[in-house]
């Protein structure tokens, strides 16, 4: 499987709300940059909602460090891992993955199910 496939577009309303929530809790200095982010690619699987950011559509994919580590639940109760990677200047990727390795992740979890990986998920 390829790491990514091209997907040049603006962020969706739900992606903006999701990033605003995460950045507001874990990386507030990135909040003002959300309006300037462009989606330049998506996960190579073509199914999950993982997206890769750039400042413009022509931007090269940058590797970032893990900055935000959260988990949430899908509509069927499956545990979804959420990782935001980035550089000092900006986020580079919003990744979603199956925590149990069994579930196919095809949607962004609801914001009200999100917990930092430093919190207890079973509460």
N, C-alpha and C positions, 0 to 999 in steps of 0.2 A: 504494500500500500504506500502511496506517495504521502509525504508529510503534509502537503497542502495542495489545494487546487485554487486557481484564480477565482476571485469573487469580488469584483469592484463595485462598491455601493456605499450609500450612506447608512448610518446606524438606524435600526428600527426604533420605534417608540419604546417597545418593551426592553430592548438592549440598553437604551439611554436610561430608563428607570432602574434597571438592574445595576448598571455601572455607578449611577448616582448613589444608590444604596450602599454598595460595597465600598466605594471611595470615601463616602461620608463617615464610615465606621473605621476604615483601615488605612486610608491614604488620602487624606483630605486635600493635600496640595495638587492632586490630579483632577479634582472635581471640575475646575474651570476649563480643563483641556478637553472634556468630553465633546463639546460642540465642534471641536476642530479635528476629531478623529475620523478617519475613513476606514472602512473595511476593505482590505486589499486581497484577502484570501480567506479560505475556510479549511477545516480539517480535510485531509485527503480521503477520509471514509465517505464523505459526501452526505452523511445522515445526521450526525450529531450537530449541535448548535455552536461548536467551537469556531471562533473567528480570530483573525490576525489583523492588527491595526497598523496603519501608517498615517503620516501627516497629509499625504496626498495619494491619489490613486496610483501614481507611478513609483511610489516608495518601494524600496527593497525590503524584504522580510528581515527583521532584526531579531536576534535571540536575546531574551531577557532573563533576569533572575526571578525566582518565585518571590512574589511580594505579598500576595493575599491568598490565603488558604481557607476555604469555607466548604460547607456541605449543606445540601438541602434535600428535599424530597420531591419526587415526581408525582404525577397524578395517581399512579398506582402504588405509591408508598415506597418506591425504589429509592435507595440512597444515591445521591448524585454528588460527586466531588466537583468543586469549582476552584480553579486556580487562575490567578491573574499574574502574568509574567510581565516584567518591564525593566526599563533602564532608570537612571536617576531622573531623566526628563519626562518619560511618558510610558504608558502601558503599551505592551507589544502584542499580547495575546490573552484572550479570555477562553479558557479551556473548561470543558465539561466532560466528566468521565464517570463510569460505573464504579462505585466503591466496592461492591461485592464481585465485580468482574462478570456477573451473570446477565445483568440487565442491558438492553440496548437503549442508549440515551438519545432521544430524538427531540427533546424540548427543554427549555430553560425552566428550572424549578421555580415554584412560587416564592416570592420574596419573603412572605411570612413564615416560611419553613427554614430559612437560612440561619446557620449557626457557624461561628468561627470554629475551626478545627481544634481550637484550644478549649472549647466548651464541650459539655457532655451532650451528645446528640439524642440520647434517649429521654431527655427531660420532657 
